[in-house]
Amino acid sequence: MPMHEMVEEITLAPAFHDCDPMQVVWHGNYFKYFEIARCALLQRYDYDYPQMQESGYLWPVVDARVKYVRPLRFQQQVRVRASIVEWENRLKIAYEIFDAGSGERLTRAHTVQVAVDAASGEMQYLCPPILWQKLGVPAP
């Protein structure tokens, strides 16, 4: 499957409990929205968290970066796009949040996950072949 197709998009609206008294989304809740989009993306490839664990690997997020452009507000309809941008040595997923009405980009971010052998606890320095198989890409 070509890299440009490794994209999933969800639509959501921030809930009241995700916001501060000014009805602006607390910065930490962005990661919740990224997680929802990441889970939808991984489910598309039949390699979500239960399948990862069944294949013998844990995939912790070891790095996460966010660039805020415009604040998200209570009940603002937004689209969260997740796309896989690296998969050889790590699983890097890029995110963008757009206003659902105007299409304006509000936030961009990325997370990095690494494969950890579930039995030994050892970090893997190459992603396991099961990931490439699920993504439909050739092994490096």
JOLINSUL-V369571 format. One record per residue. N is the residue number from 1. RES is the residue in one letter. PHI is phi in radians with two decimals (* if undefined). PSI is psi in whole degrees, -180 to 180 (none if undefined). D_FIRST is the distance of its C-alpha to the first C-alpha in Angstrom with 2 decimals. Layout:
n:N res:RES phi:PHI psi:PSI d_first:D_FIRST
n:N res:RES phi:PHI psi:PSI d_first:D_FIRST
//
This chain:
n:1 res:M phi:* psi:126 d_first:0.00
n:2 res:P phi:-1.09 psi:150 d_first:3.82
n:3 res:M phi:-1.02 psi:-35 d_first:6.50
n:4 res:H phi:-1.13 psi:-15 d_first:8.41
n:5 res:E phi:-1.61 psi:-4 d_first:6.75
n:6 res:M phi:-1.47 psi:60 d_first:7.63
n:7 res:V phi:-2.34 psi:142 d_first:11.04
n:8 res:E phi:-2.39 psi:146 d_first:13.69
n:9 res:E phi:-2.34 psi:136 d_first:17.22
n:10 res:I phi:-2.14 psi:159 d_first:20.45
n:11 res:T phi:-2.08 psi:137 d_first:23.97
n:12 res:L phi:-2.65 psi:171 d_first:27.06
n:13 res:A phi:-2.34 psi:126 d_first:30.64
n:14 res:P phi:-0.99 psi:136 d_first:32.39
n:15 res:A phi:-1.46 psi:163 d_first:35.08
n:16 res:F phi:-0.99 psi:-42 d_first:38.68
n:17 res:H phi:-1.26 psi:-7 d_first:38.54
n:18 res:D phi:-1.56 psi:-2 d_first:35.71
n:19 res:C phi:-2.03 psi:159 d_first:38.09
n:20 res:D phi:-1.50 psi:-180 d_first:41.20
n:21 res:P phi:-1.06 psi:-18 d_first:44.53
n:22 res:M phi:-1.57 psi:5 d_first:43.46
n:23 res:Q phi:1.17 psi:28 d_first:40.50
n:24 res:V phi:-1.77 psi:137 d_first:38.05
n:25 res:V phi:-1.11 psi:130 d_first:35.18
n:26 res:W phi:-1.03 psi:140 d_first:36.03
n:27 res:H phi:-1.02 psi:-36 d_first:33.77
n:28 res:G phi:-1.16 psi:-22 d_first:32.74
n:29 res:N phi:-1.31 psi:-16 d_first:31.31
n:30 res:Y phi:-1.01 psi:-39 d_first:28.45
n:31 res:F phi:-1.14 psi:-30 d_first:26.93
n:32 res:K phi:-1.13 psi:-43 d_first:27.27
n:33 res:Y phi:-1.16 psi:-38 d_first:25.27
n:34 res:F phi:-1.12 psi:-40 d_first:22.50
n:35 res:E phi:-1.10 psi:-42 d_first:22.61
n:36 res:I phi:-1.07 psi:-45 d_first:22.33
n:37 res:A phi:-1.18 psi:-40 d_first:19.23
n:38 res:R phi:-1.09 psi:-43 d_first:17.70
n:39 res:C phi:-1.08 psi:-42 d_first:18.58
n:40 res:A phi:-1.10 psi:-41 d_first:17.01
n:41 res:L phi:-1.12 psi:-47 d_first:13.67
n:42 res:L phi:-1.19 psi:-35 d_first:13.91
n:43 res:Q phi:-1.10 psi:-35 d_first:15.16
n:44 res:R phi:-1.01 psi:-33 d_first:12.13
n:45 res:Y phi:-1.72 psi:11 d_first:10.36
n:46 res:D phi:0.97 psi:39 d_first:13.74
n:47 res:Y phi:-2.46 psi:53 d_first:14.69
n:48 res:D phi:-1.43 psi:-174 d_first:17.43
n:49 res:Y phi:-1.00 psi:-43 d_first:20.71
n:50 res:P phi:-1.06 psi:-41 d_first:22.31
n:51 res:Q phi:-1.18 psi:-36 d_first:19.45
n:52 res:M phi:-1.04 psi:-48 d_first:19.46
n:53 res:Q phi:-1.15 psi:-41 d_first:23.19
n:54 res:E phi:-1.08 psi:-30 d_first:23.12
n:55 res:S phi:-1.42 psi:-2 d_first:20.93
n:56 res:G phi:1.68 psi:14 d_first:23.75
n:57 res:Y phi:-2.27 psi:146 d_first:22.54
n:58 res:L phi:-1.83 psi:148 d_first:23.67
n:59 res:W phi:-2.26 psi:73 d_first:21.68
n:60 res:P phi:-1.24 psi:148 d_first:24.39
n:61 res:V phi:-1.37 psi:122 d_first:23.97
n:62 res:V phi:-1.89 psi:-10 d_first:25.95
n:63 res:D phi:-2.69 psi:142 d_first:25.78
n:64 res:A phi:-2.59 psi:133 d_first:25.56
n:65 res:R phi:-2.31 psi:141 d_first:26.52
n:66 res:V phi:-2.30 psi:138 d_first:27.38
n:67 res:K phi:-2.08 psi:107 d_first:28.62
n:68 res:Y phi:-1.41 psi:131 d_first:30.70
n:69 res:V phi:-1.90 psi:-50 d_first:31.24
n:70 res:R phi:-2.41 psi:147 d_first:33.03
n:71 res:P phi:-1.23 psi:150 d_first:34.22
n:72 res:L phi:-1.59 psi:146 d_first:32.86
n:73 res:R phi:-2.11 psi:161 d_first:35.68
n:74 res:F phi:-0.91 psi:127 d_first:36.69
n:75 res:Q phi:1.09 psi:13 d_first:35.01
n:76 res:Q phi:-1.23 psi:126 d_first:33.16
n:77 res:Q phi:-1.27 psi:122 d_first:30.10
n:78 res:V phi:-2.28 psi:157 d_first:27.07
n:79 res:R phi:-1.94 psi:130 d_first:23.29
n:80 res:V phi:-1.95 psi:118 d_first:21.45
n:81 res:R phi:-1.86 psi:129 d_first:17.94
n:82 res:A phi:-2.06 psi:136 d_first:15.91
n:83 res:S phi:-2.48 psi:138 d_first:12.92
n:84 res:I phi:-1.40 psi:124 d_first:11.61
n:85 res:V phi:-2.01 psi:-19 d_first:12.85
n:86 res:E phi:-2.54 psi:145 d_first:13.61
n:87 res:W phi:-2.61 psi:6 d_first:12.87
n:88 res:E phi:-1.43 psi:-57 d_first:14.81
n:89 res:N phi:-1.76 psi:-17 d_first:18.37
n:90 res:R phi:-2.79 psi:167 d_first:18.02
n:91 res:L phi:-1.84 psi:104 d_first:15.89
n:92 res:K phi:-1.86 psi:126 d_first:16.65
n:93 res:I phi:-2.09 psi:128 d_first:16.04
n:94 res:A phi:-1.68 psi:148 d_first:17.52
n:95 res:Y phi:-2.28 psi:148 d_first:19.43
n:96 res:E phi:-2.41 psi:141 d_first:21.30
n:97 res:I phi:-2.02 psi:129 d_first:23.99
n:98 res:F phi:-2.12 psi:147 d_first:25.20
n:99 res:D phi:-1.17 psi:128 d_first:28.31
n:100 res:A phi:-1.16 psi:-29 d_first:27.28
n:101 res:G phi:-1.44 psi:-52 d_first:30.13
n:102 res:S phi:-1.57 psi:-21 d_first:30.25
n:103 res:G phi:1.41 psi:2 d_first:26.68
n:104 res:E phi:-1.13 psi:134 d_first:28.33
n:105 res:R phi:-1.32 psi:128 d_first:26.40
n:106 res:L phi:-1.84 psi:-29 d_first:28.50
n:107 res:T phi:-2.73 psi:149 d_first:26.79
n:108 res:R phi:-2.37 psi:153 d_first:24.02
n:109 res:A phi:-2.86 psi:175 d_first:23.27
n:110 res:H phi:-2.68 psi:156 d_first:21.12
n:111 res:T phi:-2.21 psi:154 d_first:21.31
n:112 res:V phi:-2.17 psi:127 d_first:20.77
n:113 res:Q phi:-2.05 psi:147 d_first:20.53
n:114 res:V phi:-2.15 psi:150 d_first:21.28
n:115 res:A phi:-1.39 psi:134 d_first:21.15
n:116 res:V phi:-2.18 psi:126 d_first:24.69
n:117 res:D phi:-1.08 psi:120 d_first:25.79
n:118 res:A phi:-1.11 psi:-33 d_first:27.41
n:119 res:A phi:-1.33 psi:-46 d_first:30.20
n:120 res:S phi:-1.67 psi:-20 d_first:31.32
n:121 res:G phi:1.36 psi:9 d_first:30.32
n:122 res:E phi:-1.45 psi:134 d_first:29.12
n:123 res:M phi:-1.25 psi:139 d_first:26.46
n:124 res:Q phi:-1.67 psi:136 d_first:23.67
n:125 res:Y phi:-1.62 psi:-7 d_first:23.13
n:126 res:L phi:-2.23 psi:143 d_first:19.70
n:127 res:C phi:-1.13 psi:142 d_first:17.13
n:128 res:P phi:-1.16 psi:151 d_first:17.43
n:129 res:P phi:-0.95 psi:-27 d_first:15.12
n:130 res:I phi:-1.04 psi:-35 d_first:14.68
n:131 res:L phi:-1.14 psi:-47 d_first:12.62
n:132 res:W phi:-1.08 psi:-40 d_first:10.16
n:133 res:Q phi:-1.06 psi:-47 d_first:10.28
n:134 res:K phi:-1.13 psi:-37 d_first:9.81
n:135 res:L phi:-1.35 psi:-17 d_first:6.81
n:136 res:G phi:1.29 psi:34 d_first:5.26
n:137 res:V phi:-2.05 psi:152 d_first:6.08
n:138 res:P phi:-1.23 psi:145 d_first:9.37
n:139 res:A phi:-1.15 psi:146 d_first:12.55
n:140 res:P phi:-1.21 psi:none d_first:14.63
//
